[in-house]
């Protein structure tokens, strides 16, 4: 699984309009872990298991992670099927 960046986590939460506490609760981790993951370093400063838990929750909520492709990494909301 590709690493996610602190900026991707912050952007994903902003798109979803969820707090760090809500993300932590959904991922069954502490809010301090989410805050460390969102720190401005270049890589997520948490264990791989916690990073995977965060990523899994965000993907479950509809986030797609866009890899570094010359234009920078990012996130977007998955298009939802029409009813």
C-alpha angles and dihedrals in degrees: 000000000000118000118256122220129232089246091055091053092048092046092048092052090048092052091049093042092227129140126238087251092054091050091047092050093049091048093044092236134114122274089236088062091054090049091051089049090054094049114127096252118118094250133039108267098213137085120286090245092056092044089051091049091053093045092048093053093046092049090047088054090054105269120143117199115222113209126226103277105161092286097067133265120285149149138246138181114258113246109255119225115253115254 
